[in-house]
Amino acid sequence: MSESDKKINIDYVAQLARLELSDDDKAKLSGQLNDILVYFEKLNSVNVDGIEPMAHAHKVDNVWREGDEPGAVYSKEVLKAMAPESREDQVVVPKVVE
């Protein structure tokens, strides 16, 4: 992809993000998004043959302490009876986000 091929439709991107941008913001963000695409192009050119995909930069394992064992499992009915309010097999909690 050549430099001239990388023209971002900033109005379309702003509409998708539901943003109202000034002309100055559009010019600035258009350049920044273009720089991101150029960087992704560089990343795509890296040879990754033989490298196994991973979700984390470091090896992640479950960490168990000595003596950790699964505890008692309560039935759905017992848990619903313990909840102050339930609906459709789910515990109803107070709304914390408006």
Secondary structure, DSSP 8 states (H G I E B T S, - for coil): --GGG----HHHHHHHTT----HHHHHHHHHHHHHHHHHHHHHHTS--TT----SSSS-------TT--------HHHHHHHSS-EETTEE-------
